[in-house]
Amino acid sequence: MNRRVAPPDPALALDTATLERFYRDLCRIRRFDERVIELFNTGVVKGTAHSCVGQEAIAVGACAALGEQDYIVSHHRGHGHCIAKGADMTRMMAELMGRATGYCGGLGGSMHIAALDKGILGANGIVGAGIGLGSGAALSAQMRRSGQVALAFFGDGAANEGIFHEAFNMAALWKLPMVYFCENNQYGLSTPMAASTSIDRLSKRAAGYGMPGETIDGNDVVAVYESVAKAVARARAGEGPSFIEAMTWRWGDHSMRANLPKYRAEAEEAEWRARDAILRAARRLEERQVLPARIVGLLDEANSEVEAAIEDAKAAPEPTMEALLPAVSAPHALVPSEPGASAPDAREISYVEAIREAIDQEMARDASVFVIGEDVGAIGGIFACTRGLIDKHGPERLRDAPISENAISTFAVGAAATGMRPIVEIQIFDFVTLMMDSIVNQAAKFRYMLGGVPKMPIVFRGPQGGGIRLAAQHSQSLEAWFCHVPGLVVMAPSTPYDAKGLLTAAIRDDNPVVFLEHKLLYVQSKGPVPAAPYAIQIGKADIKRAGCDVTVVATMAMVAPALAAARELAREGIEVEVIDPRTLRPLDTETILESVRKTHRLVVVHEGWTKWGFGSEVAAMVMEEAFDWLDAPVSRIGMRDVPMPYNDTLEKAVIPSQADIVAACRAVLYR
């Protein structure tokens, strides 16, 4: 008769000092979150926080298997991860209390604690976002040959987000040094996993992406350590990502603010409390003949550390309003005088060639610059903006990605946070809707949420606008969306000269840049461009034509018809000053105001919709800052309030024209 032999306890391979360290860290995390709950209930910690009580073994075991320079990305229930990876508890407590000495200067709070010097890239309030950000850090490590590994913690609910599947596919395809770690506490807020997921074990999904996957006991710190150590070794050896699902159970509600009806059975709670990781770790120490006094001493040591952190945090000052604006954006570098389009080495090249030359020169200058997108490598993009660059810089830096806009953009954000300067090509700019979380919630807020410390050097570029019969989902002008978001730089060049100089500045800048390239300019615009590298000052407008009777502020493809309208009106003796902002955010308001003070009239023209558009902001700014100088109301010209039609006659009719600009100028002159 065969007898089943229990597998040996993996703890036998660990020395007693390591088991003591595991126990102490479990107690530190438990006490930290228990005290946070008490502080929340007494109003010292405000807003909200998410407790990891019951899940401590995951943080301790996983982080013990990582090196100091390896990366972790956490989620909204992330206090334990930070503590286990080496974050300072005093600075964590200060952040939870909204104090200036916190990790994020009191600007991030519980869901955004980060310690970049420890490889902690931050927690995240967006479910599943860390999966992509962590993958981007792994991509960065792979490209820099640093030997680092990234680990992303996420909950079972995040496994049903699209980024889960997109990231797994791309990471497996590129064999990134990545560990995906699902803390399956079996409830997405209050919905049980059985009601939201079609399989009983999430680890089964790993096989679909060609990576190993396993389900482990998430309340056994040694089992977690052993599993993650194996996955880290595999990642560091260049064998690609792994997926670990750890079964666990949070003792508290979804968050400290939640006040939900009871949705979990008492028997279930009793079963999981009996599997408490701290009790199990203590029993292991007892089996090693560790004296009870020593075990109690480790607990007391953890409790004392937490209490000291609380007292220090309470004494810390609160941040002031002066901390806010500097945290939003890194300073823009001052650019030496531009060479000008008439520089001795200027040649006539197209808009596309100017874009390509800027990318090429910056990739040659800085090894951290790379391009990621769909079809950007082998064929050089559908509009040829990167054509031929793969021959110079190789497929690793001209990185063809699957059709996965969410993963492309979040990988790029993670890479930018860890030392790279990615350029994300958006094949058609309408597809940016699939990247909105990456751009608006991640890239734009990363520096701010982390207290104004990190840089976020990333460029999101691609073709927008109509005029070539691509209809409603391939022709939108969406600049107003991004101009509305603090933390973003928005550029909109109208000439090849501006395109090269602004893109160079964008790539060198330490802030996220949305770089808009109008499709019509790809095929219509040609002009003088210096061969040598140069940058144009961010936030500096260009007066394309001087005049004294009417100011026209025009953007992108509207600059050419504005200049044509000015020439037409000049034949009537009307001199129009045409200003191209070039950078829409930050906006060069002083150049516009100075012109209006001279002409006393303003027309704003852009291809985006008139209502709620970029022109509305310019009009409001001038009305507030130069109302007494105006002799007529500001006129706004934009696209008709409809999606782009396919029919070519109708398309031309809804986009502002030279005739529309001429009529608007006459109206503000002769009303």
N, C-alpha and C positions, 0 to 999 in steps of 0.2 A: 504494500500500500504506500503510494507516494504521499509524502507530507509536504504541504506548502511551507517554505521557509521564508520568514519575513526578511525583506531586504535590510541591509545594515543601515543604521542611522547615519545619515551624512554628517551629523555633528561630530562623529568620532574622528573625522579628519581635521577638525578644528581644535586649536588649543584652548585652554580654559580662559586665557586673557581675552581671546576673541569673543568667546561666549559671554564673558562679563561685559565687554564693550557693547555687544548687541543688547544685552539686558538693560544697561544704563541708558542707551539711546532710545530704546522702547519706552522707558520710564520718562525720559526727558520730553519726548513727543506727547505722550499721554498727559503728563502734567501740564505742559504748555497749553494744549487745547482745552483741558478741563478748566484751567484758569481763564482762558479766553472766553469760554461760555459764561463764567461767573462775571467777568468784567463787562461782557455784553449785557447781561441781565441787570447790571447796576449802572449802565449808561457810560462806562468809561471807554469801551470799544463801541463805536457807532456804525451806522450803515448796515453792513452784514458781514458775516464770515461763515465759513463752512468747516465743520469739525471732521477730523479724520480719526476720531476715537473709534477703536475697533479695527483699524486698518494699518496700524503702525508697523507691522512686520514687513509690509511691502516696501515702505520707504527705507527702513533700516537694511534689510537684506539686499535690495537692489543697489542702493548707493554704496554699500560696502564692497560690491563687486566692481565698482568703477574707479578709475584713477582720478586724481585731483583735477586734472585738466580736461577730463571728459565732460560732455555736456548733458544736462537734463533740461527737459521742458515739462512743466507741471500743468495742472488744471486748477479749477476753482477750489478744490479741496487739497491744497498743496502745502500746508504748514509743515507736515512731516517730512516731505521730500526735501524742503529747504534745510531743515535742521539736520537731517541725516547726511546731506551733502556738505555740511560744514558752515552753514550760515550762522551769523551771530544772533543769538536770541534777543539781546537787548535791542538791536536795530530792527528786528522783526516786530517785537512788541511796540516799539516806537512807531513803526509804520501802521500797525493796527490801531493805534491811538491817534493817528493822523499828525504825528510830530515831525518837525523838521529834520531830526536826526535819524529818521527811519530810512530804510534802504531806498525808498523812492521819494524821500523828502516830504512824506505825507500826501503825495499826489496820486499814489497808486492804490494803497490799501491792501486788504487781505488777498484779493484775487490777482495782484500784479507784483508780488514780492519777487525780487531778483537779486542775485549776488554774482555779478559777471566775473569777478575775480575767482569765484569758486566753480565757474562753469554752469551756474544756475541762470538760465536765460529767461526765467520768469514764469509765473503762473499766468493763466489766461481765462478771461471771463466768457469766451466764445467756445461753445462745446466743440471739441475735436480740432480746434485750431492748432494746438501744440503738435499734432501728428505731422502736419505739414512743416511747421517751423523747425521741429526737431530734425526732420528729414533734410531740410535746407542746411542745418548745421552739419549734418553728416556729409552732405555734398561738399560743403566748404572744406571740411577736414580731408575728404578724399582728394580734392583739387589742390590743397596746400601740402599734401603728403605729410600731415602732422601726426598721424598715428592715433588721433583722437577718435572716440566713439561717442555717438549721441543716443540718448534714451528718452523716449517720450512716454510719459504717464498719461493715461486717459481712462475714462469710465466706460462701462458697457453701453451707455447711451450713445457715446461718440462713435461706436462701431457701426452705427447705422447712418452716419453722415457720409456724404459723397467723398469727402477728403480722405476718409479711411481707405476706400478702394483705390482712388487715384494715387495716393501716396504709396500704398503697398505695391502697386504695379510699377511705378517709376523707381522706387528704391530697389526692388528686386531686379528690374531691368538693368540698372546701373551698378548693382552690387554695392550699395552704400553701406558704410559701417554703422548700422542702425539697429537698435533694439526697440521694438514696439511692445509696450507693457500695459495690458488692460487690467485695471482694478475692477473686477466684476463684483460689485456689491449687490447685484441682482435687481436693482430698481433704478429706473431713469426718473428721478424725482419721486413719483409715487407709482409709476407704471411698472409692473413686474416684467422681467425679461421675457417670460413666456408669452406675454401679450404684445410684444414689440419685435420679436426676433424669431425667425423661422427655423432656427436650429438650436439644439440644446447646449452646444459648446461653441463659443466664438472661435476657438483655436482651430476648428475644422476649416475655417476660411483660408488659413495660411497656405494650404496645399494648392489652392487656386492661383496663387501667385508664385509658386515654386520656392517657397521658403519653409523652414521648419516651424512648427507650431505645437505648443503643448499647454495643457491645463494643469495647474499646480494648486497646492494648498496655500492660499495667500495669508493664512494666519500662522504659518510656520516660518519663522525668520530664516532658519537654516535652509529650508527647501527653496525659499525665494533666492537666497544668496547663491546656492548651487546652480539653479537654473539660469540666473542672470550671468554668473561667471562663465558658464558654458557659451551663452549667446555672445557675450563680449569678446571672448577668445575667438569665436568664429568670425565676428565682425572685424576684429583687428587683423585677422589673417587674410582679409580680403575676400571672404566667402559670402559676404552680403548680409542682409537683415534676417532677424528672427522675430517671432511673435510669441509672447508669453501671456497667457490668460491666468490670472490669479483669483481664485474664488475667495471672497471675503464678505464682510457685512458691516455696515456702519451702524454704530449704536444709536446715534442721534437722528434727527430729522434731516431733510435735505440741506437746510441751512439754519442758522440760528434765528433768522427772521421768520422762517416758515412756521405757520400755525395750521397744519393740515389735519384733517380728520384721520383717525387711526386707520392705517392701511396694511399693517403687518401683524401677523398672528403672534400671540404671546408665546406659544410653543416654539415658534421659529426664533424668537428673540432669546429665549432661554437656551436653546440649542447652540446658538452662535456665541452667546456670552460664556458658555462653558468651554468654548474653544479659544478663549482669550489668549492672544499671543504672549502677553506678559507672564501669565501663569505658567504657560508651557516653557517659556525661557527660564523661569525661576526653577522649575522642576529639573531642567537639564543641569543647572548649576548645582542643585542638591545632589544629583546623581554623580557629579564630579567631586563630591565631598566639600564643596564650598560652604563655609560656615554660615549659618543663618544671620549672624551679625554682619558679615560681609555683604550679604544680599540686601539686608536692610540699609546698610551704609550706602550702597549704590543708589538705592531709591531716595534716600535722604539727600545725597549729593545732587541728584537730578532736581528734586524739589527746591533745594536752596538756590540752584542756578536760575530756575524759573522765577523765583521770588525776587532775586536780585535784579533780573532783567526788567521785571514789572516796576520796581521802585525807580530804577534809572530812567525808564521810559516815561514814567509819570512826571519826572522832574525836567524833561526835555522841553524846549520851546516849541510853539506851533509855527508853521510856515506863515509867511506874509504874502500879500498880493505881489510884491516885487519878485517872488520866485516863479510866478506863472509864465510870463512871456518868454523869458530865457529858456524855459524848459521845453517850449513848443518846437523850436527850430534851432539847429546849430547855426552859428554865424556864417554868412556867405563870404567866400574869399574875395578880396579886392582884386580886380583884374587890371593889369596895366593897360595903357591906351590901346584901343583896337587898331589893327593895321589898316582897316578901311578896305572897301571893295576895290579901290584903285591902287592897292599896294603893287610894287614892282613885279611880284611873282603871281599876281592874279591871272586866272584863266577863266574862260566861259565854260562852266559846267552846269549840269542839271541839278535839280533839287535832290533827286535820289543819289546822285554821285556825291553831293556834298554830305549827305547823311552817312553814306558808306565811308567816305574819307575820314570823317570825325571818329567813327567807330574804329576804323583801322588804325589811325594814329594813336588813339588812346589805348588800344589793346597793345600796341607796340611799346608804349611808354610805361604801362602799368600792368604787371602780370596778374593783378587781382581782378581786372576787368574781363568779363565774359558775357556772351549773349546766350539767352535761353528762350526758346519759343518753338513754334510749329514750323517745320520746313526751313529753318534759318541757316542750316548748315549745308547740306548736299546741294540744294538748288538755290540757296541764298535768299529765300523769302519770295512770296508770290509777287511782290513789287520790286524785287532785286536789290533791296537795301543792304543785304549782306553778301551779295553774290561775289564769289571768288575769295572771300576772307577765310574760308575753311582751309584753302591751300596754304595760306600764310600762318594761320594760328592754330590749326588742327581741330578735330572734332570735339575734343574735350571742352574747348573754349567757344566753339560755335556749336552749341549743344541742341541737337534736334530732340524735341520732347514729344511724347504722345499728345493727342488732342485732349488735354486735361488742364484747362485754364486755371482751375482752382489750385491744383498741385504746382503748376509752373510758377504761379505768383507767390504762393506761400513758401515753396522751396527757396525762391529768390530772396524773400524777406529773411528767412533763417540764415541764408548765406551772407546777406548783407550785415546781419547782426554779429557775424563771426569772422569778419576780416575780408570779405570779398566785395566787389563792386559790380553787381549784376545789371545787365540791360535786358529787360523783359520785352520781347517783341509781341505785341498783340496783333494777330494776323489781320483782323478787321476790328476797328475800335469798338464797334457795338458789342463785341464779345467781352468787353471789359465788365459787363454786368455779372459775369461768372467769376470775376476777380475782386468784387467789391469788398468782401471781408478783408482780403489781404491788403488792399490799398487803404481803405478807410479805417478799419478797426485795428489793423496790425501795423503796417508801415507808418501811417500818419501819426499814430499814438504811441509808438514804441518808445521814443525818446522821452515823451512827456510822462507816460505811466511809470517810467523808471527814474523819474526825478530830474530829467534834463541831462543825464550823464552820457548815454550811448549815442553813437552815430548810426544813421540809417542811409548809407549811400546806395541808392537804387534808382533806376530809371525805368519807368513804364512807358513805352513808346509804340506808336502805331498810327495807321491811317484812319481819319474820320472824315465826315462830310459827304455831300452829294455831288451831283453833276455828271456821273458816269453810269446812270441807270442801274443802280444796284438795289433800289427799292427800300422798303421801310426798315428792314433789319440789318442793312449794311451801309447806311448813309447818314446816320444821326450825328449831330454835333452836340457833344455832351460836356463841354468844358465847364458849364455852370455847376454841374454836380461837384466837380473837384475843387473849383474855386471856393466853394462853400466850406471846405474842410480845413481847419487849422492844422498845420504840420506838413501840408503838401505845398510843393512848388509846382506851378502850372505854366508851361511854356507853349507858345504858339507861333513859330516862325513863319514868315510869309515869303522869304527869298532864300535862294541857295546860300548866300553869304550869312544870313542870320541863322539858317538851319545848322551850318557847320559850327559856327561860334557858340550858339546856344547849347547845342548837344554836347560840345566839348565841356562847357561850363557845367552842364547837368551831370555828366559822368564824374567830374571832379568834385562835385558838391557833396556834402555830408548829410544831405536831406533827401527824402523821397521826392522824385520829380515825375510829374505826368507830362509827357512830351508829345504834343499833338502835331501830326503831319497831315495836311489836307491832301486827299487823293488827287484833286485837280492839279495841285502844285507838282505832284510827281510827273505829270505829263505835259504841263504847260510852262513851268517856271525854269528859266535858265538865266545865269548871270555870272558876273565876275566873283571869283572866290580865290583868296590867297592859297598857295600850295602849302605853306608852312602852318603848323598848328597855331590856333589862337582861340581865345575864349571871349565871350561877350558878357559884360557885367549883368548878373541876375538882378532883375527889377529895374532895368533901365530901358525906357521907351526910345523909339527912333522917329524923328520927324522926317517922313519920307518926302514931303513937299512943304515948303514954307508958304504962308499966306496970311492975310490980315482981315478977311471978311467973315469966314465961317471956319470953325474947327470940325474936322471929321475924324473921329477915332474909329479905325477899322482894324479887323483882325483876320489873319490867315488869308483865305481865298478872296476875302472882301477888300483887301488892300488894292489889288489891281483894278477892280472896277471903281474904287474910290479915287484912285489916281486918274483914271480915264474920265471920270465925272469932273474932276478938278480941271483937267485940260479943256473939257467942253465948256465949262462955266467961265474959264479964263477968256474965251473968245467973246464973252459978254461983259468982260471987265470985272468979273467976280473972282477974287483970289481965295482959294480954299487951302487951308493948312491941313495936311493929312498926317495923322499920328498913328503909328503902329506900336501898340504897347509891348509887343514881343513876349514879355512875361506878363501873364494875367494875374498871377499871385506869386510874389508880392507885386502890386501894381504901382507903377511910377505915377502917382497922383500929381506930383508937383509939375511935371512936364505938361500934363493935361490942363491943370489949373492955370498955369502960366499962359498957355495958348488961349484959353477961354477969356482970361483977363484982357487979352489983346483983341480977340475977334468978337467977343460978347455973344457968340452963338455956338451951339454944339449939336452935332448930329453923331450918333453912335450907330455903327453898322456891324453886324455879325451874322453868320449863317444860322446860328442856333435860334430856337424859338424866341420870339419877342417877349412873350409873357414869362416872367420869372427868370429872364436871361441875364447874361453878362452885362448887356447894355443897361439893364435896370440898376445895377450896382454903380456903374459909372455915372448915370444920370443922377442917382441919389447923392453920390459923393459931391458932384458939382453943385447941386442944389443946396447942399449943406455948407459947402466951403466957399462958393463963389456966386451965391444968389444975387448979390447986389451988382455983379458985373454982367449978368445976363440981360439981353434986350429981347429975348424970346424964350418960350419954354424949350427945354431939351427935347430933341426928336430922336426916337429910337426906331431902327429898322432891323427887322429880323425875318426869319422864315415864318410863313403863315402857320397858323396853329393847327397843323395836321401832320400826320406821319408822311414821310417822303413817298410820293407816288412813283410808279414805275414808268408810266408814259412820259416820253421825253419832253413833250410840249408842256405837260402839267408840271414836271419836275422843274423846268426853267421858270415856270410861272410862280412857284411857291418860294424859290430862292431869291433873295434880294438881288437886284440888278443895277447896272449903271444908271438906268432911267429912274429907278427908285431913289437913288442917292441924289441925283440932280434935282428931282422934284422936292426932296426933303430940304436940300440946301436953299432952294428958292423960297420954300415955305417959311423957313426961319428968318430969311432976309426980308420978305415982303409982307409979313402978316400985319 
